[in-house]
Amino acid sequence: MESQEFVNENTVFTHQQDGTVDEFHRSYDDAIETVRNKLGETHPLVIDGDAIETEASFTVANPGNLDQRIGEFAAGEAEDVDHAVSVAEETFESWRTASVSERVKIFRRAAELMADQKYELAAVLTLEAGKNRTEAMADIDEGIDFLRFYARELDRHDGYTFDTGEPTPSQHCQNRLEPFGVFGVVGPFNFPFAIFTGMTVGAAITGNTVVTKPASTTPLIAHKVVDILSEAGLPDGVVNLVTGGGRAVGQPLVEHEDVDGIVFTGSREVGRSIQETFFEQAKAGPVIAELGGKNPVIVTENADLEKAVSGVRNGAFGFAGQKCSATSRVYVNEDIIETFTRELVSETEELQILPPEHEDAFVSPVIDENAVERYEKICEGAREDGTVLTGGDVVHSDELPEGRYVQPTVVTDIPHGHELAREEHFLPFVTIHPVSDLDEALTKANDSQYGLCAGLFSEDDAEVETWFDRIESGMCYVNRSQSATTGALVQAQPFGGWKSSGTTSKFAGGYWYLPQFMREQTRTVVGNVGRQ
Ligand code: NDP
């Protein structure tokens, strides 16, 4: 099989390998300072390369320091969506016919510009979304990887055009993929660079034109992406940015009759409503949606407990559990559950809750008031129906700026079917459940509408084989102490889910991602007319 080597950006890992972590922190501190000095500006919509002002606007604040204003952003409405879609439609013909090499060159250039600016981009994520420096840089690295990988794949497949030969004498055949037209892109807050960039570029590099809407909590980083694409030479009108609310912008975009396809990452509820809209309108194009998760981890009696504890802790509490891939329920063999839980609680209590830009910060603030309210509600439910072993409270500390900080929370004694153990919470909250053996653990792990990520801790070959064979999950990790269920590298670990965790089961950063943005055409010519 052809070698598929791909070099990931992997900034923090590279500094660790080179012994230059100090340099990473210095560059990061400088970037935070630079970005901080530019906060508070006003940002219009970007349609056809023009700055479009709107009557209404909304303010975004740093979730880790609510006194810090990130900026003032144009609040788009249905008429702005209409404008952006008509520009995208007008631009489609010229962009569709741009050569593969032209398109690839633009996105490769954009990747280099992003790599040059990666510290400032990561600093924006820290201040706007509350990501600690390692998580923020990983988000930026992944976005850069998406650009390079998708450019490589489009190039390698000649824009997905294949000469399919002469099935009978004088019939000359070609099979190819063609773009659909206008794609709507709707992004989440939790990977506001990587996922936003990956979806926007997936649609655009394949020859579609795009109207893109970031989450309302993270519009600044979306502006940075669109600015860089323009600087890299992307023609005006190919990617149009409309900021604003889910109902005010997202919904009219999804419902717009001239939008041919949607690429969405977010909650199952919104994803499903988008699918229904598309079904009702009998659209030709797809809804490519990456949705939620309720990611199980199994710890067998043959596990290395040290690895398991650190994997679960990091998987559950990185970015305050606000990851579709976050570890959220753990099935532990009853013979070792007491030791495992004791160690997990102890390591969880050592986690640092600090402003996200701090060098030692691990636990991030949560994104908005709604998340704080949801946290309070589930912790109250956990106290009523289970046992909260650690955490469970909103953090009020004189040592922290005013922000949305909550404690990482470990809970036991929640019945398997309880909604706390079934629903996605998207918060630093993990439930631990005893099981008698791997069979019971697998049955319970698979008893979920979701199938995004899953982890196993076992040093036993047969258990690993059984687990891989039976686990119903898109992303499957064994003995990963750096995180039981989160973290994926483009190309090596394409990311996506089974069951209700996605609509297409084709993964971002993988080989089958780009073809989803195109439709197939078979061309047959009899004789030599029209053949070069
Ligand atoms: P939401 O579904 O709340 O929002 C996602 C996007 O949809 C936002 O831009 C939002 O806008 C917009 N939106 C909201 N309502 C509508 C609507 N009626 N029509 C169209 N668009 C709408 O998700 P979050 O941003 O809170 O992200 C968290 C969710 O994303 C979790 O469920 C998580 O599991 C999932 N996710 C899945 C991933 C995967 O790869 N499977 C990866 C990352 C996240 P606004 O911000 O203005 O409300």
Boltz pocket constraint, residues with backbone or C-beta under 6 A from the ligand:
constraints:
  - pocket:
      binder: B
      contacts: [[A, 186], [A, 187], [A, 188], [A, 189], [A, 190], [A, 191], [A, 195], [A, 213], [A, 214], [A, 215], [A, 216], [A, 217], [A, 244], [A, 245], [A, 246], [A, 247], [A, 249], [A, 250], [A, 251], [A, 254], [A, 265], [A, 266], [A, 267], [A, 268], [A, 270], [A, 271], [A, 273], [A, 290], [A, 291], [A, 292], [A, 293], [A, 323], [A, 324], [A, 325], [A, 424], [A, 426], [A, 452], [A, 495], [A, 496], [A, 497], [A, 501], [A, 502]]
      max_distance: 6.0
